[in-house]
């Protein structure tokens, strides 16, 4: 296990970069002058900055969560005018279909989508402190 100094944006708590060991005080002071903060963290590996975020009390790091979203039907295939039901979508998640924002989830955690045109729908799920999620749904023409 080794100590690393993790520098982050004080407002967003987004990790900007890490330094192996305890960073020099001059570096910490220079970052503070630019509105950045730091925390020391212990890890057996180099901390990948895009996999972690700073905890609420700013004393350590937390690994981002992964989405656990289910779709019905489980094969992700429907015909035009049929519906898909997605469950397990956390509140506050932004749901995109083919790069267009569909909705921001409320506390219900389920989403019903009606297939309006044939093709592949690429869904993207985004939420703070989560890895980006992705799912593809196939919509067939009527009678296929």
C-alpha positions in Angstrom: 0.0 0.0 0.0 1.2 3.5 -0.8 0.1 7.0 0.0 -0.9 9.2 -2.9 -1.9 12.9 -2.8 -5.2 13.4 -4.7 -5.8 16.8 -6.1 -9.5 17.7 -6.8 -11.8 20.6 -7.8 -13.1 22.0 -4.5 -16.6 22.7 -6.0 -17.3 19.6 -8.0 -15.1 17.2 -6.1 -13.9 15.8 -9.4 -10.4 14.3 -9.1 -8.0 16.1 -11.3 -4.7 14.2 -10.8 -2.7 12.2 -8.2 0.9 12.3 -7.1 2.7 9.3 -5.7 3.6 9.9 -2.0 2.9 13.1 -0.1 3.1 16.0 -2.5 5.4 18.9 -1.5 3.7 21.7 0.5 4.6 24.2 -2.3 2.5 22.1 -4.8 -0.4 21.9 -2.3 -0.2 25.7 -1.8 -0.1 26.4 -5.5 -3.2 24.2 -6.1 -5.0 25.8 -3.2 -4.4 29.2 -4.8 -6.2 28.0 -7.9 -9.3 26.8 -5.9 -8.2 23.1 -5.7 -8.0 21.0 -2.6 -6.1 17.8 -1.8 -6.4 14.7 0.3 -4.0 11.8 1.0 -5.3 8.4 0.1 -3.8 4.9 0.4 -4.0 2.4 -2.4 -2.1 -0.6 -3.6 -2.3 0.8 -7.2 -2.2 4.1 -8.9 -5.6 5.7 -8.4 -7.4 6.1 -11.7 -8.8 9.6 -11.5 -11.9 8.8 -13.5 -12.9 5.8 -11.3 -13.2 7.7 -8.0 -14.6 10.8 -6.4 -14.0 12.7 -3.2 -16.3 11.7 -0.3 -18.8 14.3 1.2 -16.6 15.2 4.2 -13.5 15.5 1.9 -11.4 13.0 3.9 -11.0 10.3 1.3 -12.0 8.8 -2.0 -14.9 6.5 -3.0 -15.1 4.3 -6.1 -17.9 5.3 -8.5 -21.0 3.1 -8.6 -22.1 1.0 -11.5 -25.7 1.0 -12.8 -27.7 -2.2 -12.3 -30.5 -1.6 -14.8 -32.8 -4.4 -16.0 -34.9 -4.4 -19.2 -38.1 -6.2 -20.0 -38.2 -8.1 -22.2 -34.7 -9.4 -21.2 -33.6 -9.9 -24.8 -34.1 -6.2 -25.5 -36.1 -6.8 -28.6 -39.6 -5.4 -29.4 -41.6 -4.4 -32.4 -42.8 -0.9 -33.3 -45.5 0.3 -30.9 -44.5 -2.2 -28.2 -42.9 -1.1 -24.9 -39.7 -1.7 -23.1 -39.7 -1.4 -19.3 -36.4 -0.4 -17.6 -36.1 -0.9 -13.8 -33.5 -0.1 -11.3 -32.7 3.4 -12.8 -31.6 5.6 -9.8 -33.3 8.9 -9.2 -31.5 11.8 -10.9 -30.1 9.6 -13.7 -30.2 11.3 -17.1 -31.3 8.9 -19.8 -30.3 9.5 -23.4 -31.5 7.7 -26.6 -29.3 8.1 -29.6 -27.6 11.2 -28.1 -30.9 13.0 -27.2 -32.0 13.5 -23.6 -35.2 11.5 -23.0 -35.7 12.2 -19.3 -34.1 12.7 -15.9 -35.4 9.9 -13.6 -37.6 10.7 -10.6 -37.9 8.5 -7.5 -40.0 5.8 -9.4 -36.8 4.1 -10.7 -38.7 2.5 -13.6 -39.1 3.8 -17.1 -41.4 2.7 -19.9 -40.4 3.4 -23.4 -42.6 2.9 -26.4 -40.8 1.8 -29.6 -41.8 4.4 -32.2 -39.5 3.4 -35.1 -37.5 0.4 -36.2 -33.8 0.2 -35.6 -31.3 0.0 -32.8 -31.7 2.4 -29.8 -28.5 3.2 -28.0 -29.4 4.3 -24.4 -26.8 6.1 -22.2 -27.3 6.5 -18.5 -25.4 9.3 -16.7 -25.4 10.3 -13.0 -22.9 11.9 -10.7 -20.6 9.4 -9.0 -21.6 6.6 -11.3 -19.7 5.1 -14.3 -21.6 5.9 -17.5 -24.0 3.1 -18.4 -25.0 1.9 -21.8 -27.6 -0.4 -23.3 -28.8 -1.2 -26.8 -32.4 -2.1 -27.6 -33.6 -3.5 -30.9 -36.9 -2.4 -32.5 -38.2 -4.5 -35.3 -40.7 -3.5 -38.0 -44.3 -4.8 -37.4 -44.5 -8.5 -38.5 -40.7 -9.1 -38.5 
